[in-house]
Amino acid sequence: MTKRIIGKILFMKYLQLVRWPNLLIIFASMLLVRFMLIAPQLQKTDTELATPLLTFIILVLGVLLIAAGGFVINDLFDSDVDSINKADKQLIGKKIRHDNAYKLYWLLTIGGVLAGIYIGFAVQSWRISLIFLMMTGLMWFYSKRYKRMILVGNIVVSFASAMVLVIVWLVEFFALQTDPYSFSQASVVFPQITGLVMAYTLFALLTSMIRELAKDVEDITGDQRFGCRTFPVVYGISTSKNTLIGLLAILIVMIIFWQHILYSLGYHSSFMFFYISDFLAILVIARIVTANTKKHYKQTSSILKMLIISGLLSIFFL
C-alpha cells in the first residue's frame, strides 16, 4: 500500500515536471486545427483528410514528447535559477534526482524524434523529419544558452509554440501530395487553409512572446543573480512594462482586424467569441500597468495563458 502511494506521488511529480497543462493545450490545439479548421475547408471540395488517423496520432504524440522533453531539459539547466525564482515549486534536485530527469529527457526526446522520422516516411517528406530534429535542437540550445540572451530565448519559445499549429497543416499538405488527384482537387482551398492557419499561428506567436517576456519580469531576481541577460535584466522593469503594453496594443489591433475578416466571411460565432480575447488582452494591460510585485506578474502570466486558450478555442466556432 505504501509503495503504491509513493508511486502515485512520484507520478504526479513527473507530470508537473513535463507541464501537463501545457501539453494538454498543445494536444487540443492540434485537434482543433485538423478537425475544425483544415477538414471543413477540404470538405468544400469533397476531399477527405489525407493523413490517416493513426499517422496523426503519432504526429501529436511526437510533438507532445518533444515538448515534454523541452520542459524537462529547461528545468535541468535552470535548477540554479529556479532555486530562487521558484523555490517552492522546484522539482529537480529536491523531489526528482538530476540523473532521473536526464534519463526522462532522453527517453522523451528520442521517442519524439522517432515519431518525427516515421511521419516523414508516412507522408513521403524528409522535411517533416527535419523539423522534428530542428525543434529538438532548438529546445536544447534554448535551455542551455538562448534563454539567457536578450529576446533570443523568447523568440525561440514563441516560434516553437507557433510550429505546433503549422506542423498539422504541413503534414496534411505533404500527405495530399502523395495523391495527385486529391491534391489537385483540394488545391482550390489551399489559400483559405493557409490564411486561417497563418492567422492563428501569428496569434500564438505574439501571445507566446508577450507571455515569455512577462515571465522574464517575474523571474528577474534569480536571472540577475545568475547572470542571465534577459530583456528585463538589461533594460529594466519599466521599459519591459512599456514594451509589454505596446505588444498587447498591437495584439488587440490584430484581433480586431481578424474579427473584421471573420465577420465578412460569415464566421459570426467565431467573431463573437474573440470578444473574450479582447477583454482578456485589456485585462492584461490593466494588470501590467498596476503591477509592482512578483505575484502581480504571475497573475499576468496566468491571464495571458487564458488569452492564448481563448484565441485557440475560437477555431471551434469556425
C-alpha positions as a Markdown table, in Angstrom:
| # | Residue | x | y | z |
|---|---|---|---|---|
| 1 | Met | 0.0 | 0.0 | 0.0 |
| 2 | Thr | 2.8 | 2.4 | 0.9 |
| 3 | Lys | 4.7 | 1.6 | -2.3 |
| 4 | Arg | 1.5 | 2.4 | -4.3 |
| 5 | Ile | 1.1 | 5.8 | -2.6 |
| 6 | Ile | 4.8 | 6.6 | -3.1 |
| 7 | Gly | 4.4 | 5.6 | -6.8 |
| 8 | Lys | 1.4 | 7.9 | -7.3 |
| 9 | Ile | 3.2 | 10.8 | -5.6 |
| 10 | Leu | 6.2 | 10.3 | -7.9 |
| 11 | Phe | 3.9 | 10.1 | -11.0 |
| 12 | Met | 2.3 | 13.4 | -10.1 |
| 13 | Lys | 5.7 | 15.0 | -9.6 |
| 14 | Tyr | 6.8 | 13.8 | -13.1 |
| 15 | Leu | 3.5 | 15.1 | -14.5 |
| 16 | Gln | 4.3 | 18.5 | -13.0 |
| 17 | Leu | 7.8 | 18.3 | -14.5 |
| 18 | Val | 6.5 | 17.9 | -18.0 |
| 19 | Arg | 4.0 | 20.7 | -17.6 |
| 20 | Trp | 0.9 | 18.5 | -18.3 |
| 21 | Pro | -1.5 | 21.6 | -18.6 |
| 22 | Asn | 0.7 | 23.0 | -21.4 |
| 23 | Leu | 0.8 | 19.5 | -23.1 |
| 24 | Leu | -3.0 | 19.5 | -22.9 |
| 25 | Ile | -3.2 | 22.8 | -24.6 |
| 26 | Ile | -0.8 | 21.6 | -27.4 |
| 27 | Phe | -3.0 | 18.4 | -27.8 |
| 28 | Ala | -6.2 | 20.4 | -28.0 |
| 29 | Ser | -4.7 | 22.9 | -30.5 |
| 30 | Met | -3.6 | 20.2 | -32.9 |
| 31 | Leu | -7.0 | 18.6 | -32.7 |
| 32 | Leu | -8.7 | 21.9 | -33.4 |
| 33 | Val | -6.5 | 22.7 | -36.4 |
| 34 | Arg | -7.0 | 19.3 | -38.0 |
| 35 | Phe | -10.7 | 18.7 | -37.4 |
| 36 | Met | -12.2 | 22.2 | -37.1 |
| 37 | Leu | -10.0 | 24.2 | -39.4 |
| 38 | Ile | -8.5 | 22.0 | -42.2 |
| 39 | Ala | -11.1 | 19.3 | -42.5 |
| 40 | Pro | -14.1 | 21.6 | -43.1 |
| 41 | Gln | -12.2 | 23.5 | -45.8 |
| 42 | Leu | -11.2 | 20.3 | -47.6 |
| 43 | Gln | -14.8 | 19.1 | -47.4 |
| 44 | Lys | -15.8 | 22.1 | -49.6 |
| 45 | Thr | -14.0 | 20.3 | -52.4 |
| 46 | Asp | -15.3 | 16.9 | -51.5 |
| 47 | Thr | -11.8 | 15.9 | -50.4 |
| 48 | Glu | -11.1 | 13.9 | -47.3 |
| 49 | Leu | -8.2 | 14.3 | -44.9 |
| 50 | Ala | -5.2 | 12.6 | -46.5 |
| 51 | Thr | -3.4 | 12.0 | -43.2 |
| 52 | Pro | -4.6 | 8.7 | -41.7 |
| 53 | Leu | -5.8 | 8.9 | -38.1 |
| 54 | Leu | -3.0 | 6.7 | -36.8 |
| 55 | Thr | -0.4 | 8.9 | -38.5 |
| 56 | Phe | -2.0 | 12.0 | -37.0 |
| 57 | Ile | -2.0 | 10.3 | -33.5 |
| 58 | Ile | 1.7 | 9.6 | -33.9 |
| 59 | Leu | 2.3 | 13.2 | -35.0 |
| 60 | Val | 0.5 | 14.5 | -31.9 |
| 61 | Leu | 2.5 | 12.0 | -29.7 |
| 62 | Gly | 5.8 | 13.1 | -31.3 |
| 63 | Val | 5.1 | 16.8 | -30.7 |
| 64 | Leu | 4.0 | 16.1 | -27.1 |
| 65 | Leu | 7.1 | 14.1 | -26.4 |
| 66 | Ile | 9.5 | 16.7 | -27.8 |
| 67 | Ala | 7.6 | 19.5 | -25.9 |
| 68 | Ala | 7.7 | 17.4 | -22.7 |
| 69 | Gly | 11.4 | 16.8 | -23.2 |
| 70 | Gly | 11.9 | 20.5 | -23.7 |
| 71 | Phe | 10.3 | 21.3 | -20.4 |
| 72 | Val | 12.5 | 18.7 | -18.6 |
| 73 | Ile | 15.8 | 19.9 | -20.1 |
| 74 | Asn | 14.8 | 23.5 | -19.3 |
| 75 | Asp | 14.3 | 22.7 | -15.7 |
| 76 | Leu | 17.6 | 20.8 | -15.6 |
| 77 | Phe | 19.6 | 23.7 | -16.9 |
| 78 | Asp | 17.6 | 26.1 | -14.8 |
| 79 | Ser | 17.9 | 24.4 | -11.4 |
| 80 | Asp | 20.2 | 27.1 | -10.0 |
| 81 | Val | 17.9 | 30.0 | -11.1 |
| 82 | Asp | 14.8 | 28.1 | -10.1 |
| 83 | Ser | 16.2 | 27.7 | -6.6 |
| 84 | Ile | 15.5 | 31.5 | -6.2 |
| 85 | Asn | 12.6 | 32.2 | -8.7 |
| 86 | Lys | 10.6 | 29.0 | -7.9 |
| 87 | Ala | 12.0 | 27.8 | -4.7 |
| 88 | Asp | 8.6 | 26.5 | -3.5 |
| 89 | Lys | 7.9 | 24.7 | -6.8 |
| 90 | Gln | 11.3 | 23.4 | -7.8 |
| 91 | Leu | 11.3 | 19.7 | -8.5 |
| 92 | Ile | 14.7 | 18.7 | -9.9 |
| 93 | Gly | 17.2 | 18.4 | -7.1 |
| 94 | Lys | 14.6 | 18.4 | -4.4 |
| 95 | Lys | 11.9 | 15.8 | -5.4 |
| 96 | Ile | 13.4 | 14.4 | -8.6 |
| 97 | Arg | 17.0 | 13.4 | -8.9 |
| 98 | His | 19.1 | 15.0 | -11.7 |
| 99 | Asp | 20.1 | 11.7 | -13.3 |
| 100 | Asn | 16.5 | 10.5 | -13.4 |
| 101 | Ala | 15.5 | 13.8 | -15.0 |
| 102 | Tyr | 18.2 | 13.3 | -17.7 |
| 103 | Lys | 17.0 | 9.8 | -18.4 |
| 104 | Leu | 13.5 | 11.1 | -18.8 |
| 105 | Tyr | 14.6 | 13.8 | -21.1 |
| 106 | Trp | 16.4 | 11.4 | -23.4 |
| 107 | Leu | 13.5 | 8.9 | -23.3 |
| 108 | Leu | 11.0 | 11.6 | -24.3 |
| 109 | Thr | 13.3 | 13.3 | -26.9 |
| 110 | Ile | 14.3 | 10.1 | -28.7 |
| 111 | Gly | 10.7 | 9.0 | -28.7 |
| 112 | Gly | 9.7 | 12.3 | -30.3 |
| 113 | Val | 12.4 | 12.2 | -32.9 |
| 114 | Leu | 11.5 | 8.6 | -33.9 |
| 115 | Ala | 7.9 | 9.7 | -34.2 |
| 116 | Gly | 9.0 | 12.5 | -36.5 |
| 117 | Ile | 11.0 | 10.1 | -38.7 |
| 118 | Tyr | 8.0 | 7.9 | -39.0 |
| 119 | Ile | 5.8 | 10.8 | -40.0 |
| 120 | Gly | 8.4 | 11.9 | -42.6 |
| 121 | Phe | 8.2 | 8.4 | -44.2 |
| 122 | Ala | 4.4 | 8.2 | -43.9 |
| 123 | Val | 3.9 | 11.4 | -45.9 |
| 124 | Gln | 7.0 | 10.9 | -48.1 |
| 125 | Ser | 8.7 | 14.1 | -47.0 |
| 126 | Trp | 12.1 | 14.2 | -45.2 |
| 127 | Arg | 11.3 | 17.9 | -44.4 |
| 128 | Ile | 8.9 | 16.9 | -41.7 |
| 129 | Ser | 11.5 | 14.7 | -40.0 |
| 130 | Leu | 14.0 | 17.6 | -40.3 |
| 131 | Ile | 11.5 | 19.9 | -38.5 |
| 132 | Phe | 11.4 | 17.4 | -35.5 |
| 133 | Leu | 15.2 | 17.3 | -35.4 |
| 134 | Met | 15.4 | 21.1 | -35.6 |
| 135 | Met | 12.9 | 21.6 | -32.8 |
| 136 | Thr | 14.7 | 19.1 | -30.6 |
| 137 | Gly | 17.9 | 21.1 | -31.1 |
| 138 | Leu | 16.2 | 24.4 | -30.5 |
| 139 | Met | 14.8 | 23.2 | -27.2 |
| 140 | Trp | 18.3 | 22.0 | -26.1 |
| 141 | Phe | 20.1 | 25.2 | -27.0 |
| 142 | Tyr | 17.2 | 27.4 | -25.7 |
| 143 | Ser | 17.6 | 25.8 | -22.3 |
| 144 | Lys | 21.4 | 25.8 | -22.4 |
| 145 | Arg | 22.1 | 29.2 | -23.8 |
| 146 | Tyr | 19.3 | 31.1 | -25.7 |
| 147 | Lys | 17.1 | 31.8 | -22.8 |
| 148 | Arg | 19.9 | 33.7 | -21.0 |
| 149 | Met | 20.2 | 36.1 | -24.1 |
| 150 | Ile | 18.2 | 39.2 | -24.8 |
| 151 | Leu | 15.0 | 38.2 | -26.6 |
| 152 | Val | 16.6 | 35.2 | -28.3 |
| 153 | Gly | 15.0 | 32.8 | -25.9 |
| 154 | Asn | 11.6 | 34.5 | -26.1 |
| 155 | Ile | 11.7 | 34.3 | -29.9 |
| 156 | Val | 12.6 | 30.6 | -29.8 |
| 157 | Val | 9.8 | 29.7 | -27.5 |
| 158 | Ser | 7.3 | 31.7 | -29.5 |
| 159 | Phe | 8.4 | 30.1 | -32.7 |
| 160 | Ala | 8.1 | 26.6 | -31.1 |
| 161 | Ser | 4.6 | 27.5 | -30.0 |
| 162 | Ala | 3.6 | 28.6 | -33.4 |
| 163 | Met | 5.0 | 25.5 | -35.1 |
| 164 | Val | 2.5 | 23.3 | -33.1 |
| 165 | Leu | -0.2 | 24.7 | -35.4 |
| 166 | Val | 1.8 | 24.9 | -38.6 |
| 167 | Ile | 3.1 | 21.3 | -38.4 |
| 168 | Val | -0.5 | 19.9 | -38.6 |
| 169 | Trp | -1.1 | 21.7 | -41.9 |
| 170 | Leu | 2.3 | 20.8 | -43.3 |
| 171 | Val | 1.8 | 17.1 | -42.7 |
| 172 | Glu | -1.6 | 17.2 | -44.3 |
| 173 | Phe | -0.2 | 19.2 | -47.2 |
| 174 | Phe | 2.5 | 16.6 | -47.9 |
| 175 | Ala | 0.1 | 13.8 | -47.3 |
| 176 | Leu | -2.2 | 15.2 | -50.0 |
| 177 | Gln | 0.7 | 15.5 | -52.4 |
| 178 | Thr | 1.0 | 11.7 | -52.4 |
| 179 | Asp | -2.3 | 11.5 | -54.3 |
| 180 | Pro | -2.1 | 13.9 | -57.3 |
| 181 | Tyr | -5.9 | 13.8 | -57.9 |
| 182 | Ser | -6.8 | 14.7 | -54.3 |
| 183 | Phe | -4.1 | 17.3 | -54.3 |
| 184 | Ser | -5.4 | 18.9 | -57.5 |
| 185 | Gln | -9.0 | 18.9 | -56.2 |
| 186 | Ala | -8.1 | 20.3 | -52.8 |
| 187 | Ser | -5.7 | 23.0 | -54.2 |
| 188 | Val | -8.7 | 25.3 | -54.6 |
| 189 | Val | -9.0 | 25.8 | -50.9 |
| 190 | Phe | -5.2 | 25.9 | -50.1 |
| 191 | Pro | -5.1 | 29.7 | -49.9 |
| 192 | Gln | -8.0 | 29.7 | -47.4 |
| 193 | Ile | -6.5 | 27.0 | -45.2 |
| 194 | Thr | -3.0 | 28.6 | -45.3 |
| 195 | Gly | -4.6 | 32.0 | -44.4 |
| 196 | Leu | -6.5 | 30.6 | -41.5 |
| 197 | Val | -3.5 | 28.6 | -40.2 |
| 198 | Met | -1.2 | 31.6 | -40.5 |
| 199 | Ala | -3.6 | 33.9 | -38.7 |
| 200 | Tyr | -3.8 | 31.6 | -35.7 |
| 201 | Thr | -0.1 | 31.0 | -35.9 |
| 202 | Leu | 0.6 | 34.7 | -35.7 |
| 203 | Phe | -1.7 | 34.9 | -32.8 |
| 204 | Ala | 0.1 | 32.1 | -31.0 |
| 205 | Leu | 3.5 | 33.6 | -31.9 |
| 206 | Leu | 2.7 | 37.1 | -30.5 |
| 207 | Thr | 0.8 | 35.9 | -27.3 |
| 208 | Ser | 3.6 | 33.5 | -26.5 |
| 209 | Met | 6.2 | 36.3 | -27.0 |
| 210 | Ile | 4.2 | 38.5 | -24.6 |
| 211 | Arg | 3.9 | 35.7 | -22.0 |
| 212 | Glu | 7.6 | 34.8 | -22.1 |
| 213 | Leu | 8.5 | 38.5 | -21.6 |
| 214 | Ala | 6.1 | 38.8 | -18.7 |
| 215 | Lys | 7.6 | 35.6 | -17.1 |
| 216 | Asp | 11.1 | 37.2 | -17.5 |
| 217 | Val | 9.9 | 40.2 | -15.5 |
| 218 | Glu | 8.5 | 37.8 | -12.9 |
| 219 | Asp | 11.9 | 35.9 | -12.7 |
| 220 | Ile | 14.1 | 39.0 | -12.7 |
| 221 | Thr | 15.6 | 38.4 | -9.3 |
| 222 | Gly | 17.1 | 34.9 | -10.0 |
| 223 | Asp | 18.1 | 35.9 | -13.5 |
| 224 | Gln | 20.1 | 38.9 | -12.2 |
| 225 | Arg | 21.9 | 36.8 | -9.6 |
| 226 | Phe | 23.0 | 34.1 | -12.1 |
| 227 | Gly | 23.9 | 36.5 | -15.0 |
| 228 | Cys | 21.0 | 35.9 | -17.3 |
| 229 | Arg | 20.8 | 38.8 | -19.8 |
| 230 | Thr | 17.1 | 38.8 | -20.3 |
| 231 | Phe | 15.2 | 41.8 | -21.5 |
| 232 | Pro | 14.1 | 43.0 | -18.0 |
| 233 | Val | 17.6 | 42.5 | -16.6 |
| 234 | Val | 19.3 | 44.6 | -19.3 |
| 235 | Tyr | 16.6 | 47.3 | -19.8 |
| 236 | Gly | 14.8 | 47.3 | -16.5 |
| 237 | Ile | 11.2 | 46.6 | -15.4 |
| 238 | Ser | 9.8 | 50.0 | -16.5 |
| 239 | Thr | 11.0 | 49.5 | -20.1 |
| 240 | Ser | 9.8 | 45.9 | -20.1 |
| 241 | Lys | 6.3 | 47.0 | -18.9 |
| 242 | Asn | 6.1 | 49.6 | -21.7 |
| 243 | Thr | 7.2 | 47.0 | -24.2 |
| 244 | Leu | 4.6 | 44.6 | -23.0 |
| 245 | Ile | 1.9 | 47.2 | -23.2 |
| 246 | Gly | 3.0 | 48.1 | -26.8 |
| 247 | Leu | 2.9 | 44.4 | -27.9 |
| 248 | Leu | -0.5 | 44.0 | -26.3 |
| 249 | Ala | -1.8 | 47.0 | -28.1 |
| 250 | Ile | -0.5 | 45.5 | -31.4 |
| 251 | Leu | -2.2 | 42.2 | -30.5 |
| 252 | Ile | -5.6 | 43.9 | -29.8 |
| 253 | Val | -5.4 | 45.7 | -33.2 |
| 254 | Met | -4.6 | 42.4 | -34.8 |
| 255 | Ile | -7.5 | 40.7 | -33.1 |
| 256 | Ile | -10.0 | 43.4 | -34.1 |
| 257 | Phe | -8.7 | 43.2 | -37.7 |
| 258 | Trp | -9.1 | 39.4 | -37.6 |
| 259 | Gln | -12.6 | 39.8 | -36.2 |
| 260 | His | -13.5 | 42.1 | -39.2 |
| 261 | Ile | -12.3 | 39.4 | -41.6 |
| 262 | Leu | -14.2 | 36.6 | -39.7 |
| 263 | Tyr | -17.4 | 38.7 | -39.8 |
| 264 | Ser | -17.0 | 39.5 | -43.5 |
| 265 | Leu | -16.5 | 35.8 | -44.2 |
| 266 | Gly | -19.7 | 34.9 | -42.3 |
| 267 | Tyr | -17.9 | 33.3 | -39.3 |
| 268 | His | -20.1 | 35.2 | -36.8 |
| 269 | Ser | -19.8 | 32.8 | -33.9 |
| 270 | Ser | -16.0 | 32.9 | -34.0 |
| 271 | Phe | -16.2 | 36.7 | -34.4 |
| 272 | Met | -18.2 | 37.0 | -31.2 |
| 273 | Phe | -16.0 | 34.6 | -29.3 |
| 274 | Phe | -13.0 | 36.7 | -29.9 |
| 275 | Tyr | -14.5 | 39.4 | -27.7 |
| 276 | Ile | -13.3 | 37.2 | -24.8 |
| 277 | Ser | -9.8 | 37.6 | -26.2 |
| 278 | Asp | -10.3 | 41.4 | -26.5 |
| 279 | Phe | -11.4 | 41.5 | -22.8 |
| 280 | Leu | -8.5 | 39.4 | -21.6 |
| 281 | Ala | -5.9 | 41.4 | -23.5 |
| 282 | Ile | -7.3 | 44.7 | -22.0 |
| 283 | Leu | -7.3 | 43.0 | -18.6 |
| 284 | Val | -3.6 | 42.1 | -19.0 |
| 285 | Ile | -2.7 | 45.7 | -19.9 |
| 286 | Ala | -4.5 | 46.9 | -16.7 |
| 287 | Arg | -2.7 | 44.3 | -14.6 |
| 288 | Ile | 0.7 | 45.3 | -16.1 |
| 289 | Val | 0.1 | 49.0 | -15.5 |
| 290 | Thr | -0.5 | 48.4 | -11.8 |
| 291 | Ala | 1.9 | 45.5 | -11.3 |
| 292 | Asn | 4.7 | 46.1 | -8.8 |
| 293 | Thr | 5.2 | 42.6 | -7.2 |
| 294 | Lys | 6.2 | 39.2 | -8.3 |
| 295 | Lys | 2.7 | 38.0 | -7.6 |
| 296 | His | 1.2 | 40.6 | -9.9 |
| 297 | Tyr | 3.4 | 39.3 | -12.8 |
| 298 | Lys | 2.4 | 35.8 | -12.0 |
| 299 | Gln | -1.2 | 36.8 | -12.3 |
| 300 | Thr | -0.3 | 38.5 | -15.7 |
| 301 | Ser | 1.2 | 35.2 | -16.9 |
| 302 | Ser | -2.0 | 33.3 | -15.9 |
| 303 | Ile | -4.3 | 35.7 | -17.7 |
| 304 | Leu | -2.1 | 35.5 | -20.8 |
| 305 | Lys | -2.4 | 31.7 | -20.8 |
| 306 | Met | -6.2 | 32.2 | -20.7 |
| 307 | Leu | -5.9 | 34.6 | -23.6 |
| 308 | Ile | -4.0 | 32.0 | -25.6 |
| 309 | Ile | -6.6 | 29.4 | -24.9 |
| 310 | Ser | -9.5 | 31.7 | -25.8 |
| 311 | Gly | -8.0 | 32.5 | -29.1 |
| 312 | Leu | -7.4 | 28.8 | -30.0 |
| 313 | Leu | -10.9 | 27.9 | -28.8 |
| 314 | Ser | -12.3 | 30.3 | -31.4 |
| 315 | Ile | -11.3 | 27.8 | -34.0 |
| 316 | Phe | -14.0 | 25.5 | -32.7 |
| 317 | Phe | -16.6 | 28.1 | -33.7 |
| 318 | Leu | -15.4 | 28.3 | -37.3 |
